[in-house]
Amino acid sequence: MSSRATMNKVRDLKCSAGWFGAAPHLAHSALLAQPALWGASALLIFLATFAAGRDWRDALAATLALAALTLLCLFLWGRATGRLTVSSFAEMAVVTAAALLLLLQLSARSRAYRQTGDSPAVARLRALEDLGLAPWFGVVGAGAATLPWIVLHGSIGMLSPMLLLAAAAALLAMPSLATALETLVRRRRSVDELYGRG
């Protein structure tokens, strides 16, 4: 094998690994290839989650989790059908909206527990316990409801795994990322908090 062929394979691997391989699919649409659109979407998600939870770490973790979910959905849809259509973006919007609603609920419950005096990590854990298995049952039910529609259009089969990814992004990735951010960027504490006075 020549060095040129090896370099082409390395280049192809780098291109497919970037953005989870979603960048080539976005290049076909002038609107979706705009970085300003994606930046504005991320800013809106950050602001909505911050308004619900009043914690920038949770808001940043939610934004990162939804960004990864969107890129994975774009990649999966592109691999399944080879092209992105208007209906595919509508289905991805539904999946992302489902994850966002779970994230907002988790942030709001976590905020309520932080206001009662729990630490942020404990507040997130208690919020997850409050949500329980209901989101997972909802996602599995919605995924099962889409299975008969595969007969009409085969690409709808990707909706079930994308819904599972949405639940994983909201209930697993976001708390993990928020905990990692708390470890990297520690919260400031007052002297009274540190030494138990007051």
N, C-alpha and C positions, 0 to 999 in steps of 0.2 A: 504494500500500500504506500502510495507516495505521500510526501509531506503535505502536498496541496489538498489531497482528499482528507487527510487527517484534520487539517486546519478547517476545511469546510464542515466536517462533522462537529468539531468543537464550536464553530460559529453557529451552526444550527441548534446545538444543544443550549448555548447561551441565549439564543433568541427565544427558544421555546420555554426556557426556565424563567425568563423575565416576565413579570406580571402574571405568573402562573400560566403563561402561554396565551393570555387573553389579548395582548397587544396586537397581534396580526388580525384578529377578528374585529377589533375596534377601528382599525385603519380603513375599513370599507365604508364607514359612515363619517361624514364631515362633522356632524354635530357631536357624536360620541367620542371622537378623537380629540376633542378640545379639553385641555387640562383644566381650564377655568370651570367647566361644568362639573368635573369630578371634585375639584377643590371646594366649590360652592356647596355641593352635596355633603361633603365631609364636614364643612363648617356648620351646616344646618343640623346635621346629626349630633355634632358636638354640643351645639347650643341647646338643642332639645333635651339631650340627656343631662346636661349641666343644670338646666332649669328644673328637671324632675328630681335630681339627686343632690344638687349643690356640692358636688365634689369633682374637681377637675380630673382627678386620677380615674374615677369611674367613667367620666365622660370621654376621656382619651382612650380608655380601654374599650369602651363601646364603639367608638369610631374605628379603631383598629380592627376590632372583631367584625364589624359590618363591612369594612373594606376588604378584608380577607374573604368573607363570605361572598361578596359581589364578584371578586376576581375568580374564586373557585367556581361559582355558578356560570360565569362567562366561559371559563375553560371547559367545564363539563358540557355545556350546551354546544359550544363550538366543536368539541370532539364527537358529540353524538350526531349532530346534523351537518356539520361542515360550514354552516353559515348562521348568521344571526338575523332574525326577522323582527318585525314589530311585535308579533305575538310572543316571541321569546323574551323580549324586554318587558312586556306586560307581566309575564309569569315570574321573571326575576324580580320585578317590583313588588309583586305579591309576597314572594318569599322574603325579601328584605324588609318589607313592612311588618310581616309576622315576627321576624327577629327583633325589629325595632320596638314593637309593642311589648315583647317580653323583656327587652332591656330597660324600657321605661318603667315597667312594673317593678322590676328588680331594683332599679335605682331609687324609686320612690319608697319602697319598703325598707331598703337599706338606710335611707335618710331618716325615716321614722325611728328606726332602732338606734341610729347614731345620736339622735336628739334625746333619747332616754339615757344616754351615757355609755352605750356599748362602743367598743373600739370598731374601726371600719371593717376589719377582717371578720369580727364576730357578727357585726351588723349584716354583712353580705351573706354569711353562713345562715343566719336566722331568716333572712329574706328568701334564700334558696329553699330552706326548710318549709317556709310558708307556702311557696309555690308548689312544692311537692312534685308529684308525678303528673299532675294535670296537663302541663305543657307538652310532656312527652306523649301522653295519650292523645291529646289534640293533634299533634303532628302525625302520629301513626294513623289516626283516623282520617285525617285529610289526605295523607299519602295513599291510604287504601281506597278512598273515594275517587282518586284520580285513575286508579288501575283500569276500570272498565272503559275509560275514554281513550286508552291506548289503541283500541280497535279503530277509532276514528282517525287518530293522528299519532303515529308512533313516537314522535318527539316528546309527547306529554309524559312519557315514561321517565324522563329526567326530572320531572317535578317532585316525585317522591323522594329521591336522594337529596334534592336541593332543600326540601322541607326538613329532612333530618339534619342537614348541615346548618340550617337556620336555628334549630333548637340547640345544636351543639355550640354554635357561635354565641348564642345568648346565655346559655346556662353553664357552659364549660369554659369557653375561651375568654369571655369578658371577665369573670371573676379571677381567672388565672392571670390575665394581663394586668388587672387592677392590683392584685397582690404583688406581682413583679414590679409594678411602678412604685408601690409603697416601699418595697425593699430598696429600690434604687434611689428614690427621692423621698427621704424620710420627712415625716411631719414635724413641724416645730411644736415644742411643748413649753409650757410656762414652768417656772420654778416650782410653783405649787403642785403641778401635775407630776413633776419629776420626783419631788421629795414627799408627796402625800400630805401637804399642809392645806389647811382651809377647811 
